[in-house]
Amino acid sequence: MTKADVVNEIARNTGISKEDVLRTIEVFMDTVKSSLEHGENIYLRGFGSFILKQRAEKTARDISKNVTIKIPAHTIPAFKPAKEFSARVK
């Protein structure tokens, strides 16, 4: 399902115009990105959480050059679904 499909589905179910739904989704995604950039997690009860995960430094291997490289510690964004959400998908 694409973003356009989501917009169409929400517009059809709510009667809100597609333009308003698209604008709302865009603002939601910008809010999530901005919050994570500032180190703030987002918790949506019953749906899930947008969180930041810390990855430790590790040693990896570049097989094309046959050398060992160090990957520094870094932070990545992640989504952790709520129990109710996971139960419905199973």
Number of C-alpha atoms within 10 A of each C-alpha: 5 7 11 11 10 15 20 17 14 16 17 12 8 9 10 13 13 17 12 12 19 18 11 13 15 13 12 12 11 12 13 16 16 12 15 18 12 8 13 14 16 17 15 10 12 12 13 17 16 19 19 17 12 11 12 10 11 10 9 11 12 9 8 6 7 8 9 11 11 10 13 10 10 10 11 10 14 13 14 13 17 15 12 12 14 13 9 7 6 5
